[in-house]
């Protein structure tokens, strides 16, 4: 008995009532493909599990709301961090946020290189993956003292449009970052999910820098 008695030999033999395409190939489609005989059509996109994405979004939303509630209920102290080399906590906050923003730009460029979307760069390779991973980790690590200063010393404020937007973006950034970390733990998502969430992380931190560090440097100057 041949394998054709069990598996469709062409697309016209496939049962169109089935939820997945019944077209199999024994051709290898990549180094991380399953064993021969079980690969689906390489043109078939992964089905994904959007339910897990919704769960990740829900958890991220809870984190964002929790930060906003704490920032609103907490009485600001006016001072939180004092780092050597900086004259005030606000100066430290502005420069650390700028360093974090610079690292996020590196992460964006390395992601584009990894996906072959960076002009002039053909195939990012392991170097781009390493750079992407560690620039993201350092960006978040450097941002933590900034977040602590904002929450503990300043709180969630809304006395003008810029400050309100900055407070909202701060909650949004850490919420969507948590969402991204949860999504990263899964490898069965639609191809667009991670780039979209990563883009939201980048947009959130960009907005934070524009409404804080850039405004601070424009009004106070670049001194430490």
C-alpha positions in Angstrom: 0.0 0.0 0.0 1.5 3.3 -1.0 1.5 6.6 0.9 -0.8 8.1 -1.8 -3.6 5.9 -0.4 -3.5 7.9 2.8 -2.3 11.4 1.8 -3.6 13.6 -1.0 -1.2 13.7 -4.0 -2.3 17.1 -5.2 -4.3 20.1 -4.2 -7.4 18.9 -6.1 -7.6 15.8 -3.9 -7.6 17.9 -0.6 -10.7 18.0 1.5 -11.7 21.6 1.4 -13.9 21.2 4.5 -10.8 20.8 6.7 -9.5 23.8 8.7 -6.0 23.2 7.5 -4.6 22.8 4.0 -4.0 19.2 3.2 -0.9 19.6 1.1 2.3 18.0 2.3 5.8 18.1 1.1 9.0 16.2 1.9 11.2 19.2 0.9 13.0 20.8 3.7 11.9 24.4 4.3 14.4 25.5 6.9 16.9 24.4 9.5 14.3 24.5 12.2 11.6 22.6 10.3 10.2 19.3 11.7 11.2 15.9 10.3 10.5 15.2 6.6 7.0 14.0 5.9 5.4 16.4 8.4 6.2 19.8 6.8 3.2 21.8 5.6 3.3 23.9 2.5 6.1 26.6 3.1 3.7 29.2 1.7 1.2 28.4 4.4 1.5 31.0 7.3 1.4 29.8 10.9 -2.1 29.6 12.2 -1.1 31.3 15.5 -3.1 31.4 18.7 -4.5 34.9 19.1 -6.1 33.9 22.4 -2.7 33.9 24.0 -2.0 37.3 22.6 -5.2 38.6 24.2 -4.1 37.1 27.5 -0.7 38.8 27.2 -2.5 42.1 26.3 -4.7 41.7 29.4 -1.8 41.1 31.7 0.1 44.1 30.2 -3.0 46.2 30.7 -3.3 45.2 34.3 0.4 46.2 34.8 -0.2 49.6 33.2 -3.3 50.3 35.3 -1.5 49.2 38.5 1.3 51.6 37.8 -1.2 54.4 37.1 -3.2 53.7 40.3 0.0 53.6 42.4 1.3 56.8 40.8 -2.0 58.6 41.5 -2.5 57.3 45.1 1.1 57.8 46.2 2.1 61.1 47.7 5.1 62.3 45.6 8.3 62.8 47.7 10.0 65.2 45.3 13.2 63.2 45.4 14.0 59.6 44.7 17.4 58.9 43.0 20.7 60.6 43.5 23.5 59.3 41.2 27.1 60.3 41.3 28.0 62.7 38.5 24.5 64.3 38.2 23.6 67.5 39.9 19.9 66.5 40.5 17.6 63.6 40.2 15.9 65.2 37.3 19.2 65.6 35.4 19.9 61.9 36.1 16.4 61.0 34.9 16.8 62.9 31.7 20.2 61.4 30.8 19.3 57.8 31.7 16.1 58.1 29.7 18.2 59.3 26.7 20.6 56.4 27.1 17.6 54.0 27.2 16.1 55.7 24.1 19.5 55.3 22.2 19.6 51.6 23.0 16.0 51.2 21.8 17.1 52.8 18.4 19.9 50.2 18.3 17.3 47.5 18.9 15.1 48.8 16.1 18.0 48.8 13.6 19.1 45.4 14.7 15.6 44.0 14.3 15.4 45.5 10.8 18.7 43.8 10.0 17.5 40.5 11.4 14.5 40.6 9.1 16.3 41.8 6.1 14.6 45.2 6.1 17.6 47.4 6.7 18.8 49.0 3.5 22.4 48.0 2.7 22.4 45.1 5.1 21.8 41.6 3.7 21.0 39.1 6.5 21.7 40.2 10.0 23.1 36.9 11.3 23.9 36.0 14.9 25.5 39.4 15.6 22.3 41.3 14.9 20.4 38.9 17.1 22.9 39.3 19.9 22.8 43.1 19.5 19.0 43.1 19.5 18.7 41.0 22.6 21.2 42.8 24.7 20.3 46.4 23.6 16.7 45.6 24.7 17.8 44.2 28.1 20.1 47.2 28.8 17.4 49.7 27.7 14.9 48.3 30.2 17.5 48.0 32.9 18.6 51.6 32.5 15.0 52.7 32.5 14.2 51.2 35.9 15.8 54.0 38.0 13.9 56.5 35.8 10.6 54.7 36.4 11.3 54.5 40.2 12.0 58.3 40.2 8.8 59.1 38.2 6.6 56.9 40.4 8.1 57.6 43.8 9.2 61.2 43.5 6.7 62.7 41.0 3.8 60.3 40.8 1.1 60.3 38.1 0.5 64.0 37.3 -1.8 65.8 34.9 -1.4 69.6 35.5 -0.7 70.1 31.8 -1.0 68.2 28.5 2.7 67.3 28.3 2.8 65.9 31.8 -0.4 64.0 31.4 0.8 62.5 28.2 4.1 61.6 29.8 2.4 59.9 32.7 0.1 57.9 30.4 3.0 56.9 28.2 5.0 55.7 31.2 2.2 53.3 32.2 1.7 52.2 28.6 5.4 51.5 28.0 5.8 49.1 30.9 2.4 47.5 30.2 3.2 46.7 26.5 6.7 45.6 27.5 5.3 43.0 29.8 3.0 42.0 26.9 6.0 41.6 24.6 7.9 39.4 27.1 4.9 37.1 27.4 4.5 36.9 23.6 8.2 36.1 23.2 7.7 33.0 25.2 5.6 31.5 22.4 6.7 30.6 18.9 3.4 29.8 17.4 2.1 33.4 16.7 1.3 35.1 13.5 4.4 36.7 11.9 3.0 40.2 12.4 2.3 39.9 16.2 5.8 40.4 17.6 6.8 43.3 15.2 3.5 45.1 16.0 4.1 44.8 19.8 7.7 45.6 19.4 6.7 48.7 17.5 4.4 49.7 20.3 7.3 49.4 22.8 9.5 51.6 20.6 6.7 54.1 20.1 6.0 54.3 23.9 9.6 54.9 24.8 10.0 57.5 22.0 7.0 59.3 23.3 8.4 59.2 26.8 11.7 60.7 25.7 10.1 63.4 23.7 7.8 64.5 26.6 10.6 64.4 29.2 14.3 64.4 28.2 13.9 66.4 25.1 11.7 69.0 26.8 14.1 69.1 29.8 17.2 69.6 27.6 15.4 72.3 25.6 14.4 74.2 28.7 17.3 73.5 31.1 20.3 72.7 28.9 22.5 69.7 28.4 24.5 70.0 31.6 24.8 67.1 34.0 
